[in-house]
Amino acid sequence: MAFIIRIFIQNREASLEAHFSSTGTAGRLNTSLGEDFILVGFSDWPKLELPFFVFISIFYFLTLFGNTTIIILTRLDIRLHTPMYFFLCHLSFLDLCYTTSTVPQLLINLHGSDRTITYGGCVAQLFIVLALGSIECLLLVVMAFDRYAAVCRPLHYTTIMHPRLCQTLAAISWLGGFMNSLVQTGLMMAMPLCGLHHLNHFFCEMTVFLKLACEDTQGTEVKMFVARAIILLLPVSLILVSYAHITRAVLRVNSVAGRRKAFGTCGSHLVVVSLFYGSAIYTYLQPTSTYSQSEGKFAALFYTIITPMLNPVIYTLRNKDVKGALRKVLWKGRDLR
């Protein structure tokens, strides 16, 4: 099958090159005519396609199951009706949407021979992926602020983290994420694209589009880099400042049990922050000229599949409240039987 796909791609390349040379368009993509893109995915590693299909299917199922479980538990157990779990519910919903925006397309491409996606579909996927990733950047900052208020201002925590403030912070995260995506997607759509319709990735990703630009896009790339730096580095800085205050407050606690409890409530969030921001900074804050598309595909597997799958596991294993709520729901299910 991989051989057939490769022959198909080569024939498509030859026909497109002949068309471009005859029309004198120098290989520019005529996106106004609704030309399709071909997502190369992992067809250049044909032996990995079947193992990838199996493992990614398993990981996707675990992601759906784990994050859906977190959402259901936070709704059913009244002990989880707190700001921390309100934001965790948003994070789980984000992970569900983020993974679903890319993984089904990847599984179809791994299993079948049709790897095409329309220009409109590609732009829509790019917008959604950028929006959801940006929202998660902002939401993780809000969760860090919640942990700061819980540890450093425990007597005023319920006053500070009022339900209305929590809803406002969540709404700002969603709105800010969509605005950032709108800016970057608009900048990308303004760039002329040249060459063949091949995207060397398993979904429509910004860095791959930048590789297809056929004119000097240094000014546009600088604007995109600034936008990505703001949405990544500024939140990371705020999170680090929050945890610097948290660490200082915890070290003042004389009780070892108190310190352990305080660090326990923040440990899960720190692990999630490290996984998400580490892979995102590696992918989006390196120059386009040094970006390796092969490495980028494997990095994308990490932040689109592995991290969303691990998030509910991290919060469940390190959180007594979530484990208690899960046991409560399971025992209720047994009693009903």
N, C-alpha and C positions, 0 to 999 in steps of 0.2 A: 504493500500500500504506500509506504514511504517513497518507493521508487516511482510509482505512478504519480504521486503528488509532485515529486521533483521534476518529472517530465512535463507535467501540466504547467508548473511554474516557469520552466525554461521556455516552453512554447508561448506562454503568455508574454514573457519578456521579449522574445523575438518579434512577436506580432506588434507589441507596443512600441518597440524601438523602430520598426519599419514605419509604423503609423506616424510617430513623432518626427522621423527624418523626412517623411514625405510631406507633412503639413508644415514643417519648419517651426514647430513649437519648442524645439530644443528640450523635449522631454518634460515640459511643464504639465502638471496634473490638471486636467480640465474638470475641476470639482463642480463647476456649475452644471455640468451634464450628468451629475449623479454617478460618477465613476466609483466603482467599488475598490476597497483595499483588500489585500491579502495578508492575513495575520500569519506570519511564518511560524510563530510559536516555537515548538521544540522539534520541528521536522528536520532540522539539521543534526539532531541526535535521535535517529529513528529507533534505536534500540531502547531508548529511555521512555518512549511514548506509552507503551503498555504499563510499565511499572508506575509511571507518573499518573496515568489514568486511575489505577487501582488505589494508590496512596492518597491522591488528591480527593477522590470520591470519599474515602474513609474520613479524611481530615474535614471535608466539607460537611459530612453528616455530623461529626463530633462538634463542629462549630455551631451548626443549627441547633443541635440538642442542648449543648452547654449554655449558649446564650439565651435560648428560649426558656430554659429552666431557671436561669437567674431572673428573667423578667417575670415569670409566673410566681416565683417565690417572693419577690419584692411586692407583688400585688396581693398575695394571699396572706402573708404573715404580717400582723400588725406591728410586730417588733422591728420590722425592716422599713417602717414608714418614717424614715429619718432622711436628712439631707444627703448623707453619704450614699445610701442605697437608692435614693432618687436619682443621683448622678450616675451611679453604677448601672441602673436600669437604662438610662440614656446611652451609656457606653456600650452595653450589650446590644441594644437596638441598632446602634451605629455599626457595630461589627457584623451584625446580620446583613445589613444593607450593603456594607462595603464588600464583603465576601461575595454576596449574590450578584453584585454588579460586574464581577469578572470571572468567577469560577465556572458558572454554567457554560459560558462561551468557550472557556478553555477546555472543558470536558467534551464539548461537541467537536472542537477542533482536534483533540487527541483521538477521538473515537471514529471520526468520519473524514472524508476527503475534501469536503467543502470548507474552506477556511476564509471565505470572503465576508466582508462587512461593509455596508454602505457608508458613504462619506457622512451622511446625516447621523447614522447610528454610531459611527466612530466619534464624532464630535459630542454626541449626547453622552456616550460612555466616558469620554475624557472629562466632560463637565461634572458628571456625577461622582466619578472617582476623586477628582480634585476637591470637590465640595465636601464629600464625606471625610476625606483625609484631613482637610483644613478644620472641619468641625471637631474632629477628635483632638487635634492640636490644642484648640481653645478649651475643649471640655476637660482635658487633663490639667490645664491651669486652674480651672474652676474647682476641680477635685482637690488640687493641692491647697488652694485657699481654704476649702472646707476643712482639710486636715490641720491647717495652721490655726484656724479658729477653735477647733476641738482641743488641740494640745496647748496652745499658747493663751487662749481666752476661754477656759472651760466654764467659768462662772457666767459668762455672757454669751455662751455658744448658742443657746436657743433664741436669744434676742437677735444676735447677729445673723444667723442662718434662718431667717424667717422664711416660711414657705413662699411668700411672694417674691423675696429676693432670689430664692433658688430657681423659681420659674423664670425670673428675669434673666439670670445668668445663663440658664440653659437656652433661652430664646436668643440671647446675644451670641452665644456660641454657634447656633444654627445659622443665624443671619450673617454673622461674620464669615463663616465658612463658605456660604453660597456667594457672598460678595467677592471674596478672594478668588473663587473659582470662575466667576463671571469675568473678572479682570483678566486672568491668565488665559482663559479660553478665547476671549475676544482678541487678545494679542496674537494668539496662535492662528486664529482664523484669518487675521489680516496678512499673514506671511504667505508669499507665493511658494508652492511646493513643486519640486522638480523630481525627475527620475521615474522609476517604475513604482507601481502601486504596492510595494512590499513594505510592511511594517515588521521589523525584526523583533517582535515581541508577541506575547500571547493576549494582550489587550492594548487598546489605544492609549498610549502613555506619552506624556509631554516631551520627555527627552528624545523619544524616537521621532516625533514630529519635527523637532529641531534639527535632526540629522537630514531631513528631507528638504530643508529650506534651500532655495536656489539663488537667492540674492544675499547681499551683505546684510545680515540681521543682527549685527553687533548691538545696535541700539535697542532692539526688541529684546534680545537675550539679556541685556543689562537690566531692563525693566522687569523681566520675568524673574531674574535672579534676586533682585531686590524684594519683589513680592514674596518669593519663596523664603528668603532669609527672614523677613518680618514674621511670616506665619510659623516659622520653625525656631529661629534663634531667640526672638523676643519671648515666646512662651517658655522655652527652656530656661532662660535667664530668670523669669519670674518664679518658676518652679524651684530653681536652685536657691533663690533668695528665701522663699517660703520654708524650705527644708533647712536652711541655715538657722533661721529663727526657731524652728521646731527642735533641731538638735541642741541648740543652746538651752531651750526650755527643759528638755528631757534630762540633760546633764545636771540640772539643778534639783531634780527629784532625788530624794535620799533613798527611797524605797526601790529595791531591785525589781520587785514585782511591778511597781508603777512604771519603771523605765521599760520593762519588757512589754507591758501592755501598750504603752505609747508607741514604741517602735513597731509593735505588731500591727497596729492600726494603719501605719504608714508604709510598712514593708511591701505589701501587695501593690500599692500604687506606685512605689518606686520601681519595682520590677517591671510593671507594665510600661512606665515612662521610658525606662532604659531600652526595652525591646522596640517600642514604637519609634522613638526619636532616633535611636541608633541607626536603624535601617533607613529611615526617611532622610536623615542628614547625609548618610553615605550616598543615597541615590540622587537627591535633588540639589545638593550644594557642591557638586563638583563641576568643573568646566565641561561644556559640551564636547570640546576637542579631545578630552581625555576619558570621556565616558565610554565604557565597554558595554556594548549591547548584550553580549553573552552573559557577562557578570550581572548586568542589570536585570535580566530575566530571572536569574536565580535569587537575586536580592528581592525582586518583586514577589516571588513565591513566598518569601519569608513574611513580608509585611501585609500581604493580602490573604494568606492562608494560615500560616503557622501562628502569628501573633493573635489574630481573632480567635483561634482555637484555644490558645493557652490562657487568654484572659479570664474566662470563667473558671478554669482549673486553678489558676493562681489565687483568685479571690475565694474560691470554695475551700481549698486546702488550708489556707492561712487565716480563715475567718470562722470563729466559733458560732457567730450568729447565723451565718448562711448554712453551715452544717446542721445547726439545731433546727432551722426552718425546714431544711430538706428532710431530716429525720421525722419531724412532725407531720409533714405532708405524706411521707411514705407510711407512717403508722396509721394515719387516717384512712389511707387507701386499703390497708390490711383489715382495719375494723369494718369497713364497708363491705368487704368480701364475707 
